[in-house]
């Protein structure tokens, strides 16, 4: 499963989210993490500028605040839906 992390430079919350995603990657729950810099796009700045970090898995998004357990729950819901 692929996860996209919408982030920006200097965002300490984004660093926490990245670390949580890397834990999920080590455990095999996430295969690939793509980090997207929102400052590179006016559209992304409008959409996520006040809510980063945002994690997107398939078409589901989770906005900060979230914890590792919230990400695991999201993954489980997606797996159930797709089985």
N, C-alpha and C positions, 0 to 999 in steps of 0.2 A: 504494500500500500504506500502511496506517495503522499507526503504532506508538504504544503506550501506555508511558509512563515512570512507574513508581511511585516516588515521591520524598517528601521532607519538607524543610521549611525548615531551612537551615543545613547541609545535607549537601553537603560539597565533592565527594564522589564522584559525587553526583547531578548536580552542575554539569558534571563531566567527561562523564558519560553524555549529558546534554542537548546538549553541544557536539558530541559524536560523531554524535548523531542529526541535528543541524542540518546537519552536513557531508553526511550521506546525503540529506537533504532537498534541499540545494543541487545535488547531483549527479543528482537525479531518482529515486533508489532508494526514497525515502520521500516520500509525498505529504502526509501530515498527522501531526503529533505531538500527542498528548494527554498532558498531565501530570496525574497523579492524586496528590493529597496524602493519604498514608496516615494521617496523624494525625486526619483527619476521620472515620475509621471504625475501630471496635474490631476488626472482622473483618479489615480490611486490616492493621492493626497486628499482629495475631496472625500473619497469613500472611507479611508482608514485613518486619516490624519489625527483624529481625536480618540481612536479606539485601539491603537496598536499596543501590544502585539496581537495579531490575528492569525490563527491557524486555520487553514482550509484543507480538508481531506475529502476527496471526491467533490461533491457539491455542498458539503456541510461546512459551516464556519463556526468558530468559537472565538469570541472576543474576550480580551482581558477584562476582569480578572478570572483566571482559571488556574487549576492545579493539575498535577500529573494525573490524579484520579479522574478529573473531568475529561482529559484527553483519552484516557483508557475507556471511559464510558462511551465517548463519542465513537471510538473505533469499534467497540462491541456492537453499538447500534447499527453502524454501517455494515458490519459483517453479518449481523442477523438479517438485515434488510436485503442483502445481496445473496443470501443462501437459499 
